[in-house]
């Protein structure tokens, strides 16, 4: 079958190709006709620039998709032809669902539903943290991942402060219900956070930037014995600095004794625990959370309007505009936040 795909043939080049692909499903595979796909700016721009060693050229990017099931393998039990599912396939008109396949709630617009893929990254920060009702949480970086993380902490009953240097992202955060925001270009972020927390700092600080410099800032925003959650991926970005102060902030009680935690989304098993398996077979049985469970929760929160994604959508585009939007994400971060490809035409 002829399939349209976005491809990075080499560093800093973007094309839309039409290629012949065998879409016959293997016994455990699901084939979709893609409706929408969402761009993960941090990961995909790193791949475009050649910074990700696991993404050799030519590379076919893609992070999350919503599609209509058009074929299933003989061993697929819970998904049928005609279902609308969230998966993590590439930017392509048709694809085989990779790793994850979660049904989208009936009636949920595919444009909104695809944001659940990014929320699955964001929710990991909440999962690994010790945040409780009433805790103060600072989120550094209010792109897609940071904004959704801020919303999820707020839904969980935390008092959230969002920080960013891009005014557009701060405006969008307010539209999503994050009332306390700090423009780090205009004010000292440490002073601002201390003023908002009566000089105590935040119990949880989330670095959603993928910028190593933010890692040095984060513990300065934290309350004593607080925690810093590393949510953004660094992709080889380098920072030369004296780390002694950072180590003192982690180790010494007088400097805060701050705990650092990694929040990579794949730290949890993909599937929910299955009760029909013997305990020795049940890898997910050791975990309360799973990627699949997180996706179901995020989709439901979007469907109920509790997780707000409409303000995040800055560009709904045709696949033919792929080069334009990738370079826009790279060169105009003040304009491009949420980019969704619409494959339905």
C-alpha positions in Angstrom: 0.0 0.0 0.0 1.2 3.5 -0.8 1.8 5.4 2.5 2.7 9.0 3.1 5.4 9.5 5.7 7.4 12.4 7.2 11.1 11.7 7.0 14.4 13.4 8.0 16.7 12.3 5.1 19.7 13.9 6.8 20.3 16.5 9.5 18.1 19.6 9.3 16.1 18.4 6.3 12.4 17.4 6.3 10.4 15.7 3.5 7.1 14.1 3.0 7.6 10.8 1.1 5.2 8.3 -0.5 6.4 4.8 -0.1 5.1 1.3 -0.6 4.6 -0.4 2.8 3.3 -3.9 3.6 0.5 -3.3 6.2 -0.5 -7.0 6.6 -0.7 -7.4 10.4 1.3 -10.1 12.2 -0.7 -12.1 14.8 -0.2 -9.4 17.5 -0.2 -6.3 15.4 -2.8 -3.6 14.8 -3.0 -1.5 11.6 -4.4 2.0 11.7 -5.5 4.7 9.2 -4.1 7.7 10.9 -6.3 10.6 11.9 -3.9 12.9 13.8 -0.3 12.8 15.0 1.4 15.2 17.5 4.9 16.6 17.4 7.1 16.3 20.4 9.3 19.3 19.9 12.2 18.4 22.2 12.6 14.8 21.0 12.0 15.3 17.4 14.1 18.5 17.0 17.0 16.7 18.7 16.5 13.9 16.1 16.3 16.5 13.3 19.6 18.1 14.4 21.3 14.7 14.7 21.7 14.9 18.4 20.0 11.5 19.2 22.4 8.6 18.5 19.4 6.2 18.5 17.9 8.0 15.5 20.2 7.5 12.5 19.3 9.1 9.1 17.1 8.7 7.2 14.9 8.9 10.2 11.1 8.7 10.3 9.9 10.7 13.2 6.7 10.4 15.2 5.7 10.3 18.8 2.0 9.9 19.1 -1.0 9.1 16.9 -4.7 8.6 17.0 -6.1 6.4 14.3 -8.9 4.2 13.1 -8.2 0.5 13.2 -8.4 -1.1 9.8 -6.9 -4.5 10.5 -5.9 -6.7 13.5 -3.8 -9.8 13.9 -5.3 -13.1 14.9 -4.1 -12.8 18.5 -5.5 -9.3 19.1 -8.4 -9.7 21.5 -9.4 -6.3 23.0 -9.2 -4.1 19.8 -11.4 -4.5 16.7 -11.7 -3.0 13.3 -13.4 0.4 13.5 -12.1 1.3 17.0 -10.3 4.6 17.4 -7.1 4.2 19.4 -4.2 6.2 20.8 -0.8 4.7 19.9 2.8 5.9 19.4 3.3 5.4 15.7 5.2 7.6 13.3 3.9 10.6 11.3 2.3 8.6 8.5 -1.0 8.2 6.8 -1.2 4.5 7.8 0.9 2.6 10.3 1.1 -0.4 12.6 0.4 0.4 16.2 3.6 0.3 18.1 3.9 -0.8 21.7 0.7 0.8 23.0 -2.9 0.7 21.8 -5.5 2.3 24.0 -9.1 3.0 23.0 -10.1 6.7 22.8 -13.3 7.5 24.7 -16.3 7.7 22.4 -16.9 11.1 20.9 -13.5 12.6 21.9 -12.1 14.7 19.0 -8.9 13.0 17.6 -7.3 16.5 17.7 -7.7 16.6 21.4 -7.2 12.9 22.1 -3.7 12.9 20.6 -2.5 15.3 23.3 -2.8 12.3 25.7 0.4 11.0 24.2 2.3 14.0 25.5 0.4 13.9 28.8 1.8 10.4 29.2 5.3 11.9 29.4 4.1 14.6 31.8 2.3 12.3 34.2 5.5 10.5 35.1 6.6 13.5 37.1 3.5 13.2 39.3 3.9 9.4 39.5 7.5 9.5 40.8 7.1 12.5 43.1 5.9 12.5 46.8 3.6 15.4 46.1 0.5 15.5 48.3 -2.7 17.6 48.5 -1.7 21.2 49.2 2.0 20.9 48.3 3.6 23.6 46.3 5.1 22.6 43.0 7.2 24.7 40.6 7.4 23.6 37.0 10.3 25.0 35.0 9.5 25.1 31.2 5.9 25.4 30.0 6.0 23.7 26.6 3.7 20.8 26.0 5.3 18.5 28.5 5.7 21.2 31.2 2.2 22.7 30.8 0.5 19.3 31.0 2.6 18.3 34.0 1.6 21.6 35.7 -2.0 20.8 35.0 -1.8 17.2 36.3 -0.2 18.4 39.6 -2.9 20.9 40.0 -5.6 18.3 39.3 -3.9 16.3 42.1 -4.5 19.1 44.5 -1.2 20.9 44.4 -0.5 24.6 44.3 1.5 25.1 41.1 3.9 27.8 39.9 4.8 27.8 36.3 8.1 29.3 35.0 9.2 30.1 31.5 11.0 32.8 29.6 8.6 32.8 26.6 5.6 35.1 27.2 3.4 33.1 24.9 3.8 29.9 26.9 2.9 31.8 30.1 -0.2 33.2 28.5 -1.2 29.7 27.4 -0.5 28.3 30.8 -3.0 30.8 32.3 -5.6 29.8 29.7 -5.1 26.2 30.9 -5.8 27.2 34.5 -2.2 27.7 35.8 -2.8 31.1 37.6 0.7 31.6 39.1 3.3 32.1 36.4 6.8 33.6 36.5 8.6 35.2 33.5 12.2 34.3 34.1 13.3 36.9 31.5 11.8 39.7 33.6 12.3 38.7 37.2 14.7 36.6 39.3 13.0 33.2 39.4 14.4 32.3 42.9 13.2 35.6 44.4 9.8 35.3 42.7 9.2 31.7 43.9 10.2 32.6 47.4 7.8 35.5 47.5 5.0 33.2 46.3 5.8 30.6 48.9 6.4 32.8 52.0 10.1 32.2 51.7 9.8 28.5 52.1 10.2 27.2 48.5 8.4 24.4 46.8 8.1 20.8 48.1 8.5 19.7 44.4 10.3 21.3 41.5 9.9 19.8 38.0 12.5 20.5 35.3 10.6 20.0 32.0 13.1 21.9 29.9 15.7 19.4 28.8 18.2 22.2 29.5 21.0 21.2 31.9 21.1 24.8 33.2 17.7 24.4 34.6 19.0 21.5 36.7 21.2 24.0 38.5 18.3 26.3 39.1 15.8 23.7 40.3 17.2 23.0 43.8 17.3 26.7 44.5 13.5 26.8 44.1 12.9 23.8 46.4 12.0 23.8 50.1 14.2 22.1 52.6 14.0 18.3 52.1 12.1 18.9 48.9 12.6 17.1 45.6 13.6 17.9 42.1 12.0 15.8 39.3 14.0 15.6 36.1 11.3 15.3 33.4 13.0 16.7 30.3 15.5 14.7 28.3 18.9 16.3 27.6 19.9 14.6 24.3 23.6 15.3 24.6 23.2 19.0 25.5 26.4 20.0 27.4 26.9 22.3 30.3 30.2 23.2 31.9 29.8 24.1 35.5 31.2 23.6 39.0 28.8 21.0 40.4 30.0 21.4 44.0 27.1 23.6 45.0 24.7 21.2 43.4 26.2 18.3 45.3 26.0 20.2 48.5 22.3 21.0 47.9 21.7 17.3 47.5 23.8 16.1 50.4 23.9 18.7 53.2 21.0 19.4 55.4 22.0 23.0 55.8 21.8 23.4 52.0 18.4 21.7 51.7 19.2 18.0 51.4 17.3 17.9 48.1 16.3 14.6 46.5 16.7 14.2 42.8 14.4 11.8 40.8 14.4 10.8 37.2 11.0 10.7 35.5 11.5 9.0 32.2 8.1 7.8 30.9 9.3 4.2 30.2 10.3 3.5 33.8 6.9 1.8 34.2 5.7 -1.3 32.4 3.7 -0.8 29.2 0.8 -3.1 30.1 -1.5 -3.2 33.1 -1.2 -6.2 35.4 -3.3 -9.1 34.1 -5.1 -11.1 36.8 -5.3 -14.2 34.5 -1.5 -14.6 34.7 0.3 -16.5 37.4 2.2 -14.2 39.9 5.5 -15.3 38.5 4.5 -14.2 35.0 3.0 -10.9 36.1 5.9 -8.4 35.5 3.5 -5.5 35.9 2.1 -6.9 39.1 4.9 -5.2 41.0 3.8 -1.8 39.8 0.7 0.2 40.6 1.1 2.3 37.4 1.7 1.4 33.8 2.0 3.3 30.5 -1.4 1.9 29.4 -3.1 2.9 32.7 -1.6 6.4 32.4 -2.9 6.7 28.9 -6.5 5.7 29.9 -6.5 8.2 32.7 -5.1 11.1 30.5 -7.7 10.4 27.8 -10.5 10.5 30.3 -9.2 13.7 31.9 -9.2 15.3 28.4 -12.6 13.9 27.6 -14.0 15.4 30.8 -12.4 18.8 30.2 -10.3 18.6 33.3 -7.0 18.4 31.4 -7.2 21.4 29.0 -5.5 21.0 25.6 -7.4 23.4 23.4 -5.1 26.4 24.3 -2.0 24.3 23.6 -2.9 23.7 20.0 -1.1 26.5 18.1 -0.8 24.8 14.7 -3.2 22.3 13.1 -1.5 21.5 9.8 -1.5 19.2 6.7 1.4 16.7 6.3 2.6 18.7 3.3 3.5 21.5 5.7 6.0 19.3 7.7 9.1 21.3 6.8 7.5 24.6 7.7 6.4 23.4 11.1 9.6 21.7 12.1 11.6 24.8 11.3 9.0 26.9 13.0 9.3 24.8 16.2 13.1 25.2 16.0 13.3 28.9 15.1 10.1 30.4 16.5 9.4 28.9 19.9 7.3 31.9 20.9 4.8 31.0 18.2 4.9 27.2 18.0 3.8 25.2 21.0 1.4 22.4 20.1 1.6 21.1 16.5 -0.8 18.4 15.3 -0.8 16.9 11.8 -4.3 16.2 10.4 -4.1 13.2 8.1 -7.9 12.8 7.5 -7.9 14.5 4.1 
